[in-house]
Amino acid sequence: MRAKFNRTAIAIAVALGPLALGAAFATPATLPPVQKSGTVEFMSGGIGQDESRAIEMASREWPLTLEFAAKDQHRSDFAAEVNVVIRDAKGHTLLQTASTGPFVLARLTPGRYDVEATLGGRTLHETVVIGKGQPAKALFLWPTEVVGQHS
């Protein structure tokens, strides 16, 4: 009787194992595709909590991370459809794109870059410096009324 119970228990465990463990070993969100503009590879996205987390994790491997949000007195929300222009120190445009989510990751060589981000007709500027082995991150934060104008 004991041997029969053990075989039955093992059969049930084998059958239910993938279901019971599925949540623990869930496949991470798929990252958006890497795109290329001239010599610059970039990724844009972050719509939804899973993709947003995946991009934040991937950003550790990218030299530049840009994040877009709108804020009022009470809260912040991610912003998308931001027009982005990145220029090198000589003023040459290296990347011009519209974000498909609140993040843009870019593979750039170490140096100084000027970044323009436009949402709802309002342009914000940031200068970022990427050091060797030292990624840079810039947050662009608009007032929520700008996002409302954009919709």
C-alpha positions as CSV (number, residue, x, y, z in Angstrom):
1,M,0.0,0.0,0.0
2,R,2.8,2.4,0.9
3,A,4.6,1.9,-2.5
4,K,1.3,2.6,-4.3
5,F,0.9,5.8,-2.3
6,N,4.4,7.0,-3.1
7,R,4.0,6.3,-6.8
8,T,0.6,8.1,-6.8
9,A,2.1,11.1,-4.9
10,I,5.0,11.2,-7.3
11,A,2.7,11.1,-10.3
12,I,0.6,13.9,-8.9
13,A,3.7,16.0,-8.1
14,V,5.1,15.5,-11.6
15,A,1.7,16.4,-13.2
16,L,1.1,19.5,-11.0
17,G,4.8,20.6,-10.7
18,P,4.8,22.8,-13.8
19,L,1.6,24.5,-12.7
20,A,2.6,25.0,-9.1
21,L,6.0,26.3,-10.1
22,G,4.9,28.3,-13.0
23,A,4.6,31.6,-11.1
24,A,8.0,31.2,-9.6
25,F,9.7,30.6,-12.9
26,A,7.5,32.8,-15.1
27,T,9.2,34.0,-18.3
28,P,10.2,37.7,-17.9
29,A,8.6,40.3,-20.1
30,T,9.9,40.4,-23.6
31,L,12.0,43.5,-24.2
32,P,11.2,45.7,-27.1
33,P,13.4,45.2,-30.2
34,V,16.8,46.9,-30.4
35,Q,16.7,49.4,-33.2
36,K,19.5,51.3,-35.0
37,S,19.8,54.9,-36.1
38,G,23.0,55.4,-38.0
39,T,25.6,53.9,-35.7
40,V,23.5,54.2,-32.5
41,E,21.6,51.2,-31.2
42,F,18.6,52.0,-29.0
43,M,15.5,50.5,-27.4
44,S,12.3,52.3,-26.5
45,G,9.3,51.1,-24.5
46,G,8.2,50.3,-21.0
47,I,4.5,50.1,-21.4
48,G,3.0,48.0,-18.7
49,Q,4.6,47.0,-15.4
50,D,6.3,43.8,-16.7
51,E,8.0,45.5,-19.7
52,S,8.9,48.5,-17.5
53,R,10.6,46.3,-15.0
54,A,12.4,44.4,-17.8
55,I,13.7,47.6,-19.3
56,E,14.8,48.9,-15.9
57,M,16.8,45.7,-15.4
58,A,18.3,45.8,-19.0
59,S,19.2,49.5,-18.5
60,R,22.2,48.4,-16.3
61,E,23.8,47.2,-19.5
62,W,23.2,50.3,-21.6
63,P,25.3,53.5,-21.4
64,L,22.4,55.9,-21.5
65,T,18.9,55.6,-20.0
66,L,16.3,58.3,-20.6
67,E,13.1,58.2,-18.5
68,F,10.0,60.3,-19.2
69,A,7.2,61.3,-16.7
70,A,4.6,63.9,-15.9
71,K,4.0,65.1,-12.4
72,D,1.5,67.2,-10.5
73,Q,1.4,68.0,-6.8
74,H,0.2,64.5,-5.9
75,R,1.7,61.9,-8.2
76,S,3.9,61.1,-11.2
77,D,2.9,59.1,-14.3
78,F,5.1,57.7,-17.0
79,A,4.9,59.6,-20.3
80,A,5.3,58.1,-23.8
81,E,5.4,59.4,-27.4
82,V,8.2,61.8,-26.5
83,N,10.2,63.2,-29.4
84,V,13.9,62.6,-28.5
85,V,17.0,64.1,-30.1
86,I,20.5,63.2,-29.0
87,R,23.5,65.3,-30.2
88,D,27.2,64.8,-29.6
89,A,29.5,67.6,-28.3
90,K,29.9,68.9,-31.8
91,G,26.2,69.3,-32.3
92,H,25.8,66.4,-34.7
93,T,22.5,64.6,-34.4
94,L,23.1,60.9,-33.4
95,L,19.6,59.8,-32.7
96,Q,16.2,61.2,-33.5
97,T,13.2,59.1,-32.5
98,A,9.7,59.1,-30.9
99,S,9.6,57.0,-27.7
100,T,7.1,54.1,-27.7
101,G,7.1,54.2,-23.9
102,P,8.6,56.0,-20.9
103,F,12.1,54.7,-21.5
104,V,14.8,55.1,-24.2
105,L,18.0,53.2,-23.8
106,A,20.9,54.1,-26.1
107,R,24.4,52.6,-26.8
108,L,26.7,55.6,-27.0
109,T,30.4,55.8,-26.5
110,P,31.8,57.7,-23.5
111,G,31.4,61.5,-23.9
112,R,29.1,64.5,-23.4
113,Y,25.7,64.6,-25.1
114,D,22.9,67.0,-25.3
115,V,19.4,65.5,-25.1
116,E,16.2,67.2,-26.1
117,A,12.9,65.7,-25.2
118,T,9.6,67.2,-26.4
119,L,6.1,66.3,-25.2
120,G,3.0,68.4,-25.8
121,G,5.0,71.1,-27.5
122,R,7.3,71.6,-24.5
123,T,10.9,70.8,-24.9
124,L,13.2,69.9,-22.0
125,H,17.0,69.8,-22.3
126,E,19.6,67.8,-20.4
127,T,23.3,67.4,-20.8
128,V,24.5,63.9,-20.0
129,V,28.0,62.7,-19.5
130,I,28.8,59.0,-20.1
131,G,32.0,57.8,-18.5
132,K,33.9,54.7,-19.4
133,G,32.0,51.9,-17.6
134,Q,29.7,54.6,-15.9
135,P,26.3,54.7,-17.5
136,A,24.3,57.9,-17.3
137,K,20.6,58.4,-16.6
138,A,18.4,61.4,-17.2
139,L,14.8,61.9,-16.0
140,F,12.6,64.3,-18.0
141,L,9.7,65.5,-15.9
142,W,6.8,67.6,-17.4
143,P,3.9,69.1,-15.6
144,T,0.8,67.0,-16.1
145,E,-1.0,69.8,-18.0
146,V,1.6,69.3,-20.8
147,V,0.6,65.7,-21.1
148,G,-3.1,66.7,-21.2
149,Q,-2.3,68.9,-24.2
150,H,-0.6,66.1,-25.9
151,S,-3.6,63.7,-25.8
